[in-house]
Every structure is written in structure tokens, then in C-alpha cells.
């Protein structure tokens, strides 16, 4: 009988550990979502578009002002200097 009790205790301990790990996983996923959302907000703010321009941009119908603003922001956000030392 001692062996059965030990196995039952181990099962309970394992269930408790799994429960704690699931809670930790949910918390980490929530933190990840929060950081992703913050990054999105920062990128949108870097574009310095008016709400109307942003709405137009997101709907896929950029006018000249929004296209110019977006192009300028994209070039500054994603610009990088080319390595020409080895050429």
C-alpha cells in the first residue's frame, strides 16, 4: 500500500506543478502581448501621422500627404548604412 500512496502523492505534486507552470505561461504570454502592443504604438507614433492619415494608410488608400509622411518615416526607421570597407 505504501507504494500506491507514494504514487498518488507524486501525481498530486505533479498536478500542482503543472498548474503553477500554466499560470506562469499565461502571465508570460500576457507580458509578451503587452510588449508587442507597446512596440506597435511606438512605431505608429514614429510615423507622426494625423489620425486621419493613419486611418487612410491602414485602409490602404494613401493620399499624397500620408504617402509622403509614411515614406519619410519608413526611410528613417529602416535606413541602414551599407558596409563598403571590403569592396
Secondary structure, DSSP 8 states (H G I E B T S, - for coil): -HHHHHHHHHHHHHHHHHHHHHHHHHHHHHHHHHHHHHHHHHHHHHHT--HHHHHHHHTT---HHHHHHHHHHHHHHS------TT-
